[in-house]
């Protein structure tokens, strides 16, 4: 079990790159929501919350598929994109899907060319993490 954990860590480091610098992290809460899920009237939105009256607080309409998981991933992408690159980032989410997609499943999804649900956004998240 410990050995497989090290192999997994190694794969993530190879995928996302090393952590070169850590600072006191900026904290952001993200959320995505889908109204009328599963219907042709479905619509989704993504939001980032940095604190009361923070200038970085934002909400956006989601492009592409209209699902809650996609909205949650777009919120992560927005948070990483908006945060200053030189600051560590602490992203808070209730979404198990987001956590698993960006960590546990990332190496396998990368190996298959991101041909997975929401692969387009996952590739964008990967690219932003690599340049931070």
C-alpha positions, 0 to 999 in steps of 0.5 A: 500500500505504501509503495503504491502511494509513492508510485501514485505521488510520482505520477502526479508530480510528473503530471503537474510538476514539482512544488517549487515554492509555498506561501501562505495560501489564498483561500477560495471556496468554489461551487457549481450548480445545474438547474433542471438537470437532465432536461433540455432546459438545463443550465449551469453556473460556476462561482468562486468566493474569496471572501466578503466583498472580495474583488475576485468573487465571480460567477460564470455561465458554463460552456459546453455540457450542462452538468453539475460536475462540469460546473464544479470543474469550471469553478476550479479552473476559474479559481486557479486562473484568477489567483496570483501565480506566485501565491499558494492556493487552497481550494475548498469544495464539497465535490468528490468528483472534482477532488477525484478528477484532479487527483486520483484519476488525473494520471489515467485520464492524461494517459488516454489523452483526456478522452473522458467526461469534461476532459477539455476543462481538466486539460485546462486545469492541468495547464494552469497548475503546471505554470504556477 
